[in-house]
Every structure is written in C-alpha cells, then in structure tokens.
Amino acid sequence: MLARRKVKSKDLARYIGITEQNLSIIKLGKAKGIRFATLAKICEFLECKPGDIIDIEFCEDEAICD
C-alpha cells in the first residue's frame, strides 16, 4: 500500500508517531500485536481499510508456524 500511494516509510512512521524500526517490524509481520489506534492512523494516512493491509494466515500446528 505504501508503494501504491507513493509514500515513504519514514513519512508514515512520523505521521503515526512511531519509530521507523517499529514500523518495519509491523510491515514484516514480526509484531506480536498492534494497537487499534496505530492501525487507525496507518489507514487514515494511506486512505485504506484494515483489510487492505492485513492478512491473516491460520496454521494447524503452531510449533511449525512461527
């Protein structure tokens, strides 16, 4: 979505009030969680809905799915 909007990660991070490193963790799917307020700010900035930027993968065996 960043590429579609021609936005730099540092501009998004600054807008939502988090570090570029934390934004990177979110983008890579390594975050253990994300606050709804943070998600709302991301969507506001990118003019999208949460479903446009979030994908959920389900796994039957959690030991394998890290």
Beta strands, then each sheet from edge to edge (+ up, - down):
end
